[in-house]
Amino acid sequence: MNRPARDALAHPGPILLVPGSVLLPEGPVDGWAVVVDDGRFAAVGPADELARSHPHLDAVTMPGHLLMPGFVDTHHHLTQSFGAALAFGEPSEIFRRVWVPLEGALDEESAYTAAKLAALEALRGGFTTVADAGTRADVDVDVVASAARDAGIRCVLGLVCNDADGPDGQDGTGDAAVLESAEKHLARWTGDPLVHPSLAVSIPEAATEPTLRATARMAAEAGAVVQIHVNEHLAGVERSLVRHGLRPLEHLHRVGALGPQLLAAHATLLTPRELTLLADTETAVSYNPVASAWKGNAVAPATTMAERGVRFGTGTDGTRGDGFRLADAAEFAQRLAYGLASGDSSCGAGWTWLERGTHGGADAVGLGALTGTVERGKAADFLLVDVDTPELALSWDLPWELVRRGNRDQITAVFVAGVLRMWQGRPTGWDGAALVERAAGLARAAVAGAGVTRVHPTSTAARALGRGRKGSARR
């Protein structure tokens, strides 16, 4: 698309935008348009009707483009972007060997740069909202908020509320200082247009039972979510069984922490009873299929969760920021893990994974009333996708094609809160290339000084050692 189109879309006033088609909750429709004003969809309807009702607006036409909701990443760690490529070939629970030391090595500048780099990748991939599960870096959480705000992405910002000492935790009365900080965090961002506060606990054993109960109550009262990694690794499930006689999700249920305010990250290892608990308590899940594949976890039973009415969205866990590739991975992982064995040729079909990547994700992170669909009154968080490409032009079933054949190269524009944030893969209003260059230098220094331990050597080193052989490497 040409420069005049970009300039018209970047206009600060109301915009009448007429794409080739619009993806509504019930499916794609041709001949519709939207009016974007003051950060929201002021009107959504047939293009001729909107032109008549808004005669003062000159239509910005985008033929050959689909206007669709932006993707919602329901699980991210923005300050881990410097180490994203360290996760390849590694066994589970890499947080102990990679993420804890790496984030611990970040200062204020490197934490800000890492978070903004992650936001840049997310925006390039069509994500308009990310849920950050809390940083371990020794910096004020405002550093992460500033990075997200400066990049122009909507962020559900977690504050880590761990208060149990030792690797297995210990029960007590709860840490008053932690709960005081949590209360202040929930109030701190009231009215912020892009930052939405959230609480976080790394894993259930990282917080005392009183704190698990208190954070659940505080989040529910504030209309926020608590993000917790739950039933992700077999080792974690076994530790919980030894300590509590219950699996992690069962333990959270016993202490009263399940409910609509809980966003359970991963939930890859679920029993039938635990699926019932999720459905009955309206607890939300972040289904992270790429993270499962990269780290050797099980694959969450997402198609079963959909059938059972479990609330869930899809998350990257910081693996790669491409909303279309995530939707493809979400379907493909279900096909490999469950569909092939049962002869399920649909595995949820394309609409399931588009819905879970947009509105379902917004609901899971507590923003379902604000974003996730193209509807009058909702935040104007949306994408303009070029569908006149070899992959998408010969369309028979657009939702399936977006899942199977879509990719971030087809995204022409990304809007968050009605503002043009990305144009043809580049940020508007700030220098993305300069950020990447700065991040490269800071990342090398941070990783070198962090004491990160990898089980698997680099691909080149592994090849030199002999196919299939494993070694140790420190970065």
Secondary structure as a PSIPRED ss2 file (coil, helix, strand):
# PSIPRED VFORMAT (PSIPRED V4.0)

   1 M C   1.000  0.000  0.000
   2 N C   1.000  0.000  0.000
   3 R H   0.000  1.000  0.000
   4 P H   0.000  1.000  0.000
   5 A H   0.000  1.000  0.000
   6 R H   0.000  1.000  0.000
   7 D H   0.000  1.000  0.000
   8 A H   0.000  1.000  0.000
   9 L H   0.000  1.000  0.000
  10 A C   1.000  0.000  0.000
  11 H C   1.000  0.000  0.000
  12 P C   1.000  0.000  0.000
  13 G C   1.000  0.000  0.000
  14 P C   1.000  0.000  0.000
  15 I E   0.000  0.000  1.000
  16 L E   0.000  0.000  1.000
  17 L E   0.000  0.000  1.000
  18 V E   0.000  0.000  1.000
  19 P E   0.000  0.000  1.000
  20 G E   0.000  0.000  1.000
  21 S E   0.000  0.000  1.000
  22 V E   0.000  0.000  1.000
  23 L E   0.000  0.000  1.000
  24 L E   0.000  0.000  1.000
  25 P C   1.000  0.000  0.000
  26 E C   1.000  0.000  0.000
  27 G E   0.000  0.000  1.000
  28 P E   0.000  0.000  1.000
  29 V E   0.000  0.000  1.000
  30 D E   0.000  0.000  1.000
  31 G C   1.000  0.000  0.000
  32 W E   0.000  0.000  1.000
  33 A E   0.000  0.000  1.000
  34 V E   0.000  0.000  1.000
  35 V E   0.000  0.000  1.000
  36 V E   0.000  0.000  1.000
  37 D E   0.000  0.000  1.000
  38 D C   1.000  0.000  0.000
  39 G C   1.000  0.000  0.000
  40 R E   0.000  0.000  1.000
  41 F E   0.000  0.000  1.000
  42 A E   0.000  0.000  1.000
  43 A E   0.000  0.000  1.000
  44 V E   0.000  0.000  1.000
  45 G E   0.000  0.000  1.000
  46 P E   0.000  0.000  1.000
  47 A H   0.000  1.000  0.000
  48 D H   0.000  1.000  0.000
  49 E H   0.000  1.000  0.000
  50 L H   0.000  1.000  0.000
  51 A H   0.000  1.000  0.000
  52 R H   0.000  1.000  0.000
  53 S H   0.000  1.000  0.000
  54 H C   1.000  0.000  0.000
  55 P C   1.000  0.000  0.000
  56 H C   1.000  0.000  0.000
  57 L C   1.000  0.000  0.000
  58 D C   1.000  0.000  0.000
  59 A E   0.000  0.000  1.000
  60 V E   0.000  0.000  1.000
  61 T E   0.000  0.000  1.000
  62 M E   0.000  0.000  1.000
  63 P E   0.000  0.000  1.000
  64 G E   0.000  0.000  1.000
  65 H E   0.000  0.000  1.000
  66 L E   0.000  0.000  1.000
  67 L E   0.000  0.000  1.000
  68 M E   0.000  0.000  1.000
  69 P E   0.000  0.000  1.000
  70 G C   1.000  0.000  0.000
  71 F E   0.000  0.000  1.000
  72 V E   0.000  0.000  1.000
  73 D E   0.000  0.000  1.000
  74 T E   0.000  0.000  1.000
  75 H E   0.000  0.000  1.000
  76 H E   0.000  0.000  1.000
  77 H C   1.000  0.000  0.000
  78 L H   0.000  1.000  0.000
  79 T H   0.000  1.000  0.000
  80 Q H   0.000  1.000  0.000
  81 S H   0.000  1.000  0.000
  82 F H   0.000  1.000  0.000
  83 G H   0.000  1.000  0.000
  84 A H   0.000  1.000  0.000
  85 A H   0.000  1.000  0.000
  86 L H   0.000  1.000  0.000
  87 A H   0.000  1.000  0.000
  88 F C   1.000  0.000  0.000
  89 G C   1.000  0.000  0.000
  90 E C   1.000  0.000  0.000
  91 P C   1.000  0.000  0.000
  92 S C   1.000  0.000  0.000
  93 E C   1.000  0.000  0.000
  94 I C   1.000  0.000  0.000
  95 F H   0.000  1.000  0.000
  96 R H   0.000  1.000  0.000
  97 R H   0.000  1.000  0.000
  98 V H   0.000  1.000  0.000
  99 W H   0.000  1.000  0.000
 100 V H   0.000  1.000  0.000
 101 P H   0.000  1.000  0.000
 102 L H   0.000  1.000  0.000
 103 E H   0.000  1.000  0.000
 104 G H   0.000  1.000  0.000
 105 A C   1.000  0.000  0.000
 106 L C   1.000  0.000  0.000
 107 D C   1.000  0.000  0.000
 108 E H   0.000  1.000  0.000
 109 E H   0.000  1.000  0.000
 110 S H   0.000  1.000  0.000
 111 A H   0.000  1.000  0.000
 112 Y H   0.000  1.000  0.000
 113 T H   0.000  1.000  0.000
 114 A H   0.000  1.000  0.000
 115 A H   0.000  1.000  0.000
 116 K H   0.000  1.000  0.000
 117 L H   0.000  1.000  0.000
 118 A H   0.000  1.000  0.000
 119 A H   0.000  1.000  0.000
 120 L H   0.000  1.000  0.000
 121 E H   0.000  1.000  0.000
 122 A H   0.000  1.000  0.000
 123 L H   0.000  1.000  0.000
 124 R H   0.000  1.000  0.000
 125 G C   1.000  0.000  0.000
 126 G C   1.000  0.000  0.000
 127 F E   0.000  0.000  1.000
 128 T E   0.000  0.000  1.000
 129 T E   0.000  0.000  1.000
 130 V E   0.000  0.000  1.000
 131 A E   0.000  0.000  1.000
 132 D E   0.000  0.000  1.000
 133 A C   1.000  0.000  0.000
 134 G C   1.000  0.000  0.000
 135 T C   1.000  0.000  0.000
 136 R C   1.000  0.000  0.000
 137 A C   1.000  0.000  0.000
 138 D C   1.000  0.000  0.000
 139 V C   1.000  0.000  0.000
 140 D C   1.000  0.000  0.000
 141 V C   1.000  0.000  0.000
 142 D H   0.000  1.000  0.000
 143 V H   0.000  1.000  0.000
 144 V H   0.000  1.000  0.000
 145 A H   0.000  1.000  0.000
 146 S H   0.000  1.000  0.000
 147 A H   0.000  1.000  0.000
 148 A H   0.000  1.000  0.000
 149 R H   0.000  1.000  0.000
 150 D H   0.000  1.000  0.000
 151 A H   0.000  1.000  0.000
 152 G C   1.000  0.000  0.000
 153 I C   1.000  0.000  0.000
 154 R E   0.000  0.000  1.000
 155 C E   0.000  0.000  1.000
 156 V E   0.000  0.000  1.000
 157 L E   0.000  0.000  1.000
 158 G E   0.000  0.000  1.000
 159 L E   0.000  0.000  1.000
 160 V E   0.000  0.000  1.000
 161 C C   1.000  0.000  0.000
 162 N C   1.000  0.000  0.000
 163 D C   1.000  0.000  0.000
 164 A C   1.000  0.000  0.000
 165 D C   1.000  0.000  0.000
 166 G C   1.000  0.000  0.000
 167 P C   1.000  0.000  0.000
 168 D C   1.000  0.000  0.000
 169 G C   1.000  0.000  0.000
 170 Q C   1.000  0.000  0.000
 171 D C   1.000  0.000  0.000
 172 G C   1.000  0.000  0.000
 173 T C   1.000  0.000  0.000
 174 G C   1.000  0.000  0.000
 175 D C   1.000  0.000  0.000
 176 A H   0.000  1.000  0.000
 177 A H   0.000  1.000  0.000
 178 V H   0.000  1.000  0.000
 179 L H   0.000  1.000  0.000
 180 E H   0.000  1.000  0.000
 181 S H   0.000  1.000  0.000
 182 A H   0.000  1.000  0.000
 183 E H   0.000  1.000  0.000
 184 K H   0.000  1.000  0.000
 185 H H   0.000  1.000  0.000
 186 L H   0.000  1.000  0.000
 187 A H   0.000  1.000  0.000
 188 R H   0.000  1.000  0.000
 189 W C   1.000  0.000  0.000
 190 T C   1.000  0.000  0.000
 191 G C   1.000  0.000  0.000
 192 D C   1.000  0.000  0.000
 193 P C   1.000  0.000  0.000
 194 L C   1.000  0.000  0.000
 195 V E   0.000  0.000  1.000
 196 H E   0.000  0.000  1.000
 197 P E   0.000  0.000  1.000
 198 S E   0.000  0.000  1.000
 199 L E   0.000  0.000  1.000
 200 A E   0.000  0.000  1.000
 201 V E   0.000  0.000  1.000
 202 S C   1.000  0.000  0.000
 203 I C   1.000  0.000  0.000
 204 P H   0.000  1.000  0.000
 205 E H   0.000  1.000  0.000
 206 A H   0.000  1.000  0.000
 207 A C   1.000  0.000  0.000
 208 T C   1.000  0.000  0.000
 209 E H   0.000  1.000  0.000
 210 P H   0.000  1.000  0.000
 211 T H   0.000  1.000  0.000
 212 L H   0.000  1.000  0.000
 213 R H   0.000  1.000  0.000
 214 A H   0.000  1.000  0.000
 215 T H   0.000  1.000  0.000
 216 A H   0.000  1.000  0.000
 217 R H   0.000  1.000  0.000
 218 M H   0.000  1.000  0.000
 219 A H   0.000  1.000  0.000
 220 A H   0.000  1.000  0.000
 221 E H   0.000  1.000  0.000
 222 A H   0.000  1.000  0.000
 223 G C   1.000  0.000  0.000
 224 A C   1.000  0.000  0.000
 225 V C   1.000  0.000  0.000
 226 V E   0.000  0.000  1.000
 227 Q E   0.000  0.000  1.000
 228 I E   0.000  0.000  1.000
 229 H E   0.000  0.000  1.000
 230 V E   0.000  0.000  1.000
 231 N C   1.000  0.000  0.000
 232 E C   1.000  0.000  0.000
 233 H C   1.000  0.000  0.000
 234 L H   0.000  1.000  0.000
 235 A H   0.000  1.000  0.000
 236 G H   0.000  1.000  0.000
 237 V H   0.000  1.000  0.000
 238 E H   0.000  1.000  0.000
 239 R H   0.000  1.000  0.000
 240 S H   0.000  1.000  0.000
 241 L H   0.000  1.000  0.000
 242 V H   0.000  1.000  0.000
 243 R H   0.000  1.000  0.000
 244 H H   0.000  1.000  0.000
 245 G C   1.000  0.000  0.000
 246 L C   1.000  0.000  0.000
 247 R C   1.000  0.000  0.000
 248 P H   0.000  1.000  0.000
 249 L H   0.000  1.000  0.000
 250 E H   0.000  1.000  0.000
 251 H H   0.000  1.000  0.000
 252 L H   0.000  1.000  0.000
 253 H H   0.000  1.000  0.000
 254 R H   0.000  1.000  0.000
 255 V C   1.000  0.000  0.000
 256 G C   1.000  0.000  0.000
 257 A C   1.000  0.000  0.000
 258 L C   1.000  0.000  0.000
 259 G C   1.000  0.000  0.000
 260 P C   1.000  0.000  0.000
 261 Q C   1.000  0.000  0.000
 262 L E   0.000  0.000  1.000
 263 L E   0.000  0.000  1.000
 264 A E   0.000  0.000  1.000
 265 A E   0.000  0.000  1.000
 266 H E   0.000  0.000  1.000
 267 A C   1.000  0.000  0.000
 268 T C   1.000  0.000  0.000
 269 L C   1.000  0.000  0.000
 270 L C   1.000  0.000  0.000
 271 T C   1.000  0.000  0.000
 272 P H   0.000  1.000  0.000
 273 R H   0.000  1.000  0.000
 274 E H   0.000  1.000  0.000
 275 L H   0.000  1.000  0.000
 276 T H   0.000  1.000  0.000
 277 L H   0.000  1.000  0.000
 278 L H   0.000  1.000  0.000
 279 A H   0.000  1.000  0.000
 280 D H   0.000  1.000  0.000
 281 T H   0.000  1.000  0.000
 282 E C   1.000  0.000  0.000
 283 T C   1.000  0.000  0.000
 284 A E   0.000  0.000  1.000
 285 V E   0.000  0.000  1.000
 286 S E   0.000  0.000  1.000
 287 Y E   0.000  0.000  1.000
 288 N C   1.000  0.000  0.000
 289 P H   0.000  1.000  0.000
 290 V H   0.000  1.000  0.000
 291 A H   0.000  1.000  0.000
 292 S H   0.000  1.000  0.000
 293 A H   0.000  1.000  0.000
 294 W H   0.000  1.000  0.000
 295 K H   0.000  1.000  0.000
 296 G C   1.000  0.000  0.000
 297 N C   1.000  0.000  0.000
 298 A C   1.000  0.000  0.000
 299 V C   1.000  0.000  0.000
 300 A C   1.000  0.000  0.000
 301 P C   1.000  0.000  0.000
 302 A H   0.000  1.000  0.000
 303 T H   0.000  1.000  0.000
 304 T H   0.000  1.000  0.000
 305 M H   0.000  1.000  0.000
 306 A H   0.000  1.000  0.000
 307 E H   0.000  1.000  0.000
 308 R H   0.000  1.000  0.000
 309 G C   1.000  0.000  0.000
 310 V C   1.000  0.000  0.000
 311 R E   0.000  0.000  1.000
 312 F E   0.000  0.000  1.000
 313 G E   0.000  0.000  1.000
 314 T E   0.000  0.000  1.000
 315 G C   1.000  0.000  0.000
 316 T C   1.000  0.000  0.000
 317 D C   1.000  0.000  0.000
 318 G C   1.000  0.000  0.000
 319 T C   1.000  0.000  0.000
 320 R C   1.000  0.000  0.000
 321 G C   1.000  0.000  0.000
 322 D C   1.000  0.000  0.000
 323 G H   0.000  1.000  0.000
 324 F H   0.000  1.000  0.000
 325 R H   0.000  1.000  0.000
 326 L H   0.000  1.000  0.000
 327 A H   0.000  1.000  0.000
 328 D H   0.000  1.000  0.000
 329 A H   0.000  1.000  0.000
 330 A H   0.000  1.000  0.000
 331 E H   0.000  1.000  0.000
 332 F H   0.000  1.000  0.000
 333 A H   0.000  1.000  0.000
 334 Q H   0.000  1.000  0.000
 335 R H   0.000  1.000  0.000
 336 L H   0.000  1.000  0.000
 337 A H   0.000  1.000  0.000
 338 Y H   0.000  1.000  0.000
 339 G H   0.000  1.000  0.000
 340 L H   0.000  1.000  0.000
 341 A H   0.000  1.000  0.000
 342 S H   0.000  1.000  0.000
 343 G C   1.000  0.000  0.000
 344 D C   1.000  0.000  0.000
 345 S C   1.000  0.000  0.000
 346 S C   1.000  0.000  0.000
 347 C C   1.000  0.000  0.000
 348 G C   1.000  0.000  0.000
 349 A H   0.000  1.000  0.000
 350 G H   0.000  1.000  0.000
 351 W H   0.000  1.000  0.000
 352 T H   0.000  1.000  0.000
 353 W H   0.000  1.000  0.000
 354 L H   0.000  1.000  0.000
 355 E H   0.000  1.000  0.000
 356 R H   0.000  1.000  0.000
 357 G H   0.000  1.000  0.000
 358 T C   1.000  0.000  0.000
 359 H H   0.000  1.000  0.000
 360 G H   0.000  1.000  0.000
 361 G H   0.000  1.000  0.000
 362 A H   0.000  1.000  0.000
 363 D H   0.000  1.000  0.000
 364 A H   0.000  1.000  0.000
 365 V C   1.000  0.000  0.000
 366 G C   1.000  0.000  0.000
 367 L C   1.000  0.000  0.000
 368 G C   1.000  0.000  0.000
 369 A C   1.000  0.000  0.000
 370 L C   1.000  0.000  0.000
 371 T C   1.000  0.000  0.000
 372 G C   1.000  0.000  0.000
 373 T C   1.000  0.000  0.000
 374 V C   1.000  0.000  0.000
 375 E C   1.000  0.000  0.000
 376 R C   1.000  0.000  0.000
 377 G C   1.000  0.000  0.000
 378 K C   1.000  0.000  0.000
 379 A E   0.000  0.000  1.000
 380 A C   1.000  0.000  0.000
 381 D C   1.000  0.000  0.000
 382 F E   0.000  0.000  1.000
 383 L E   0.000  0.000  1.000
 384 L E   0.000  0.000  1.000
 385 V E   0.000  0.000  1.000
 386 D E   0.000  0.000  1.000
 387 V C   1.000  0.000  0.000
 388 D C   1.000  0.000  0.000
 389 T C   1.000  0.000  0.000
 390 P C   1.000  0.000  0.000
 391 E C   1.000  0.000  0.000
 392 L C   1.000  0.000  0.000
 393 A C   1.000  0.000  0.000
 394 L C   1.000  0.000  0.000
 395 S C   1.000  0.000  0.000
 396 W C   1.000  0.000  0.000
 397 D C   1.000  0.000  0.000
 398 L H   0.000  1.000  0.000
 399 P H   0.000  1.000  0.000
 400 W H   0.000  1.000  0.000
 401 E H   0.000  1.000  0.000
 402 L H   0.000  1.000  0.000
 403 V H   0.000  1.000  0.000
 404 R H   0.000  1.000  0.000
 405 R H   0.000  1.000  0.000
 406 G C   1.000  0.000  0.000
 407 N C   1.000  0.000  0.000
 408 R H   0.000  1.000  0.000
 409 D H   0.000  1.000  0.000
 410 Q H   0.000  1.000  0.000
 411 I E   0.000  0.000  1.000
 412 T E   0.000  0.000  1.000
 413 A E   0.000  0.000  1.000
 414 V E   0.000  0.000  1.000
 415 F E   0.000  0.000  1.000
 416 V E   0.000  0.000  1.000
 417 A C   1.000  0.000  0.000
 418 G C   1.000  0.000  0.000
 419 V E   0.000  0.000  1.000
 420 L E   0.000  0.000  1.000
 421 R E   0.000  0.000  1.000
 422 M E   0.000  0.000  1.000
 423 W E   0.000  0.000  1.000
 424 Q C   1.000  0.000  0.000
 425 G C   1.000  0.000  0.000
 426 R E   0.000  0.000  1.000
 427 P E   0.000  0.000  1.000
 428 T C   1.000  0.000  0.000
 429 G C   1.000  0.000  0.000
 430 W C   1.000  0.000  0.000
 431 D C   1.000  0.000  0.000
 432 G H   0.000  1.000  0.000
 433 A H   0.000  1.000  0.000
 434 A H   0.000  1.000  0.000
 435 L H   0.000  1.000  0.000
 436 V H   0.000  1.000  0.000
 437 E H   0.000  1.000  0.000
 438 R H   0.000  1.000  0.000
 439 A H   0.000  1.000  0.000
 440 A H   0.000  1.000  0.000
 441 G H   0.000  1.000  0.000
 442 L H   0.000  1.000  0.000
 443 A H   0.000  1.000  0.000
 444 R H   0.000  1.000  0.000
 445 A H   0.000  1.000  0.000
 446 A H   0.000  1.000  0.000
 447 V H   0.000  1.000  0.000
 448 A H   0.000  1.000  0.000
 449 G H   0.000  1.000  0.000
 450 A H   0.000  1.000  0.000
 451 G C   1.000  0.000  0.000
 452 V C   1.000  0.000  0.000
 453 T E   0.000  0.000  1.000
 454 R E   0.000  0.000  1.000
 455 V C   1.000  0.000  0.000
 456 H C   1.000  0.000  0.000
 457 P C   1.000  0.000  0.000
 458 T C   1.000  0.000  0.000
 459 S H   0.000  1.000  0.000
 460 T H   0.000  1.000  0.000
 461 A H   0.000  1.000  0.000
 462 A H   0.000  1.000  0.000
 463 R H   0.000  1.000  0.000
 464 A H   0.000  1.000  0.000
 465 L H   0.000  1.000  0.000
 466 G C   1.000  0.000  0.000
 467 R C   1.000  0.000  0.000
 468 G C   1.000  0.000  0.000
 469 R C   1.000  0.000  0.000
 470 K C   1.000  0.000  0.000
 471 G C   1.000  0.000  0.000
 472 S C   1.000  0.000  0.000
 473 A E   0.000  0.000  1.000
 474 R E   0.000  0.000  1.000
 475 R C   1.000  0.000  0.000
